[in-house]
């Protein structure tokens, strides 16, 4: 399935600002185009697993595996059941956690992080007036998630925190 034009525009802006992600903050680009809902997540390793290097022990390996599983499964998104959405595609990557030494310049630090992409087909998109992103409760190191949205009603920006997980999609 082709990516929607709205998501492509959001992803372009999302990628252009890649250096702006701070520790404890994640970014999500979200687009709804007719019956298709797409989300793209970018988050620093420190916010998801509390480290940005290869896992040091079995506890950290388990944390990395848990994070990948959550991001791949799509359980970081809660959709209204009335929208009748079905997950069509999911992918998640963790970069910078491999035990391969990366050459850096003196004084530079490389950042490990996560990306994830989800695509849903919704049989009743009119019921998709909002959704929840429980990322800060799943990963307490994420203090806020900046969500940029594009829907048929326009573009928006929301900030998700542990106290406020809802992302409005329609007025």
Secondary structure, 3 states (H helix, E strand, C coil): CCCCHHHHHHHHHHHHCHHHCCCCEEEEEEEEECCEEEEEEEEEHHHHCCCCCCCCCHHHHHHHHHHHHHHHHCCCCEECHHHCEEEEEEEEEEECCCCCCCCCCCCCCCCCEEEEEEEEEECCHHHCCEEECCHHHHCCCCCEEEEEEEECCEEEEEEEECCECEEECCC
